[in-house]
Amino acid sequence: MTDIYLDYNASTPIDPRVAAVMRPLLDGPFANPSATHAGGRAAKALLDRARAQVAELLGCGPDEVVFTSGGSEADNLALTGVYFALKGRGDHIITTAVEHPAILEPLRFLERFGARVTVIPVDRTGMIDPGDVRRAITPRTILVSVMHANNEVGTIQPIAEIAAIAREQGVLVHTDAAQSIGKIRTRVDELGVDLLTIAGHKLYAPKGVGALYVRRGVTLEPLIHGAGHESGRRAGTESVLLAAALGEACELAADPRPLEETRRLRDRLWDGLRTQFGNGVVLNGHPTERLPNTLNVSFVGRVGADILASLDGVAASTGAACHADSVELSPVLAAMGVPPIVGMGAVRLSLGRMTTEAEIDEVLVRIAGLPRHTRGRSLAPDDAPTLATVRGPSSGRLGEGHAPIVAPLELPPPILEDKHHAEPSAFTPENLLRESRRQKGLSTATVPGVCVLDPDGDIVRELLHTGRARRDPSWACYHTDLYVVRDGDSAYGIISGAVGASFAVLVAEELFASGCEYVLSITSAGQIAPLRSPPYFILVDRALRDEGTSYHYLPAARYSEADPSLVDAAQRALADVHVAVVRGGTWTTDAPFRETPTTIAARQAEGLLAVEMEAAALYAFAAARRRPVLCVAHVTNQMGRTDGDFEKGEANGAREALWLIGAIVSSAGPTGESPTSG
């Protein structure tokens, strides 16, 4: 069986053209390039040429290039060199939670000498917020070190924006470009950095050589002391052989054309995996701001090491270490907040200059050829939902951890609350779905399992401390319940309650990453116009974005639209329920009690029926990610003119609304057929 190498982010082979430059240098010139005789001058000429080749790729002067033994030495020189040179001015260094150990370990070392280090968090895509850097800078800050692109997931950081912020405060910026050099543009003036790291063996040069760009005027304390090599910044006689190899590799890297083919092959691999595994495989890293050769995916509920072990001859890397029945995620995936049951299935597939289309197709064939039961082992119980979000006191086993919801479908809403309090034990999720199936003439012998995902609010608290929400203590989950309904091979995620736009999308992303095929959101709403007496339900087919509603999935358009096929199918599924269900638009705003009568009248004139807080963001998310999402608004009151009135409707209505899901889910999901992208 032919070996296939997909671990280019770990190390690249030496390009034949680089080897061709190296081969004659094994025989000479062998003299010390610092010598003034003819042999020394010949060696120095080769060294100068190599330095100029590196400088040309970076867009800097040759005198700004320091040859090192590799990326780790360059990182150490940048960090310790700046710290000891500027210690009299400050002692504070800023970095990120996803840096390579060649950054984090030297910083731990410097802490022993009095350095204060701030570690900036990342979001679920591995991206940092430049605003966090701005807020972290103090009068004692001397250096910001942020990697250009991540070695595990490929996320590209906004270095130019970060550098501009640092420069405003007179703070130096270093970026570890070991992974990005030769894959994306790395011109130092465009990036705005003062120091930049290169590693030769990531660039089709041999191991044992690297370089550090040092902007003119930046002073470093040498890491290696001795003679005055490299303009006094790095002692040790230079290797002409290795420097020439790095120079040739940099000259080859200036041609971006091979990267377009690499990107095409990476996307071909990703499309093939999604075709085979559907929602069972998810992307780790930023969907667009990512290295063109890097594909880090998780096989949900599986162990990546087992998958690779079954793919004889395929060289790749995993994102987790498995020990007996436990899984330890890589620091990068852990910093990104990837749930363990997702992260344990992480596999990094990194392509390179020598990767062929035939190899990509062969990898897909080998994966497809694995027996279904050996596509990695699962650490979850056999009867548990394959969900990333099952954690806390509820083990995730079907039938455990249930919270009572509401009554059988023939009961009209006005008596739901009394019935619920009178016989709470009768209204388990299983009983709910059993009654729904009975009314539709379906078999009740096998009832789908329902798992309460978050009985103690652990997931809510965790998600509220990610992304933008972590900085705003006013964010709250109010009355949020998270469920999964598993019916045969299908799993449906359920969000019930008042959660707000950003949080709703965070939960939806979590549910889809967990393997759910659909997400249903039911939230309370206040009607804008007195259409009928509450309570009743609205199948939301469009949602108006309020100016105060912000989330990065929301487009510039005022409306987010539902997938009409989902709404049509839900309408058919609810045709025989004994409650009022209408179809229409809603207004997504988080402060209806502060709206003016004029604004409310304008929304009524647009034909909008009620106010809620999630649908605009969820439908924009669904369109961007091609995921099926259906939003239902449970109208529980008139649109309140005070905060308390509206929140009372949220509290009393959100939980009771869950019973409606039985009718939709028992119709084989929102579409009533096999999953389709929404």
C-alpha positions, 0 to 999 in steps of 0.5 A: 500500500502506497504511503501518503504524507499529509503532515506538512505542518509538522515538517516538509521534505527538502525540495529537490531544487533546494537539494540541488543547491546544497549538493555542491556545497558539501564539497566547498567552499568550506572556509569560515565566512568571517575569514578575509582570504579568498576561501572566506570571501567565497563563503561570505558571498554565498551567505550574503546571497542567501540572506538577500533571498530571505530578505526578498521574500520578507520585503526587508533589508538583508541586514535585518535577517539573522540566521539561527538554528531553527524556529525555536531559537529564533523565537527564544532570541526574540522573546528573551532578547527584547525582555533583557534589552528593555527590562529597564523600561518595562516587564510586561509581555502579551501573547495568546493561548494558542501559541507554539511551545517555542513561545510559551515555554520561553515566557514561563522561563522569563517569568522566573526573572520577573516578567509579567505575561498576559495570555489573550484568549481565542474564540471557537475558531482560534481567532483573537480579538485585537481589542483584547490586545488593546485592553491588555497593554499597560505602560509597562508592556514591551512586547506583543507576540502573536503567531501569524498562523496556527500550526494545528488548525491553520487560523490566521491572526489579524497581525496587521491590526494588532501591530497597529494597536501596539505601535500606537503605544510604542510596543514592539510586535513579534510574530512566529511565522513558521507556519505561514511563510511560503503559504500566505503573504508575509511582507513585514511592512504590510504586517507591521511587525518588528520581529518575525520567525522563520523555520526552514523545515516548514519551508522545504529546507532542511532541519537545523536552520531558521531566521529571525527578522529584526527591524532596524533600530530594534535592540536585542540582548543575544541569546548565544554569546561569543564572537560578533557573528550576525552583526553581534546578534547571534554568535557562532560560525554560520553554516553556508550550506544551511543558509544557502538551502534556506535562501533557495527555499525562500526564493521558491516560496515567492511563487504563490501559484502552487498554493492555489492547487494545494487549496483546491486539493484541501477543499476536495478532501474536506468536501469528500469527508463531509459527503461521507460523514455529514454532520459527523465531521466538523471543521476546527479553525476559521472557515475562511481565514485559514492556511490554504494547506491545513484541514483540521477536522473532528470525527465527532464522538470518535478517537482520532488516533484510532482513525489514523491507526486504521488508515495504513500508510497515511501520515497525519497528526491528531489533536488529542492524547488518549489515556485509557478511558480519558482524553486530553485535548491539545492546548490549542483545541482546549483554548478554543473551547472545543468540547472533549467528545469533539476534540478527541476525534481531531485529525490534522491533515496538512497538504503540501507542494508534493501532494497529488489529487490521486493521493487525496482521492486515495485517502477518501477511499481508505476512509470509506473502506473502513467498517462503520463500527471501526471508524474510531472508538467512542468513549460514550456509552453505547446508548448515549447520544453522540453529543459534545454537550452532554456533561455535568451531573447528567451522564447523557444516558437516555432516560436519565436527568429528565426535567418535566416539561408539559402535557400531551398534545390534545390539551390546549395551552390555557390548562397546561400549567395546571395540568403540569403541576397536578401530574408532573411525573406524567410529563416526561419527554418520552411520554410527550413523544409517545402521545404525539406518535399515538395521535399520528397513528405511529408506533409507540413501541419504540419511543425516541430518547430525550436527554437534558443536556444542561440540567445545572447550567454548566453549558450555559455558563461555559458558553457565556464566557466564550467570545464576546459574551465573556466580557459582558456580565449582563448576559444571562440565559434566563430560562434556557433549557437545552435538549436532544431528541434521538429517534433512531439514527437521527438527533435533533437539538432543542433550544428552549427559552430566552437566550439572546441572539449571540448566545442562541448561535453559540448554542446552535454551533455547539449542537451541530458540532455534536452531531445534531441534524436539526436545531429547533428553537422555541422562545417566548414572544410578545405580540406587536398587534392583538392578532388573537389572545395568547398563547399561540405559536408563530412559525417564524418565516422571516425575522427583522434585524433590530439595529441593537441586535449584533452578531457576526453572522448577521448580514447587512440585509434587514431580514433573515429568512427561514428555509421555506421548506422547513417552515412548510414541513413544520406547518404540515406536521402541526396541522392536527394539533389543537392549538393556534399555529400561524406563520409569519414574521417577527422582530428580533430586538432585545429591549421591546419595552424601550421602543417608541410607539412610532417604531412599534407602529412601523413594525406592525405596518410591515406585517410583523407579528411579535417580538423575540430575541433569537430568530434573525441571528439563528436564520443568518447562521443557518444560511451562512453555515448551511444548517437546518434551523427552525424558529418557533415563537411562543406568544405569551403576552401582549408586547410589554411596555415595561421590562417586567411584563415581557420577562414574565412572559418569557418565564411562564412561556418558554418551558411550556412551549417544549411540548410543541416539539413532539409533533414536529420531531415525530414527523421525522424532523422539520423536513419530514424526510432525510436531512437536507441543508438549510 
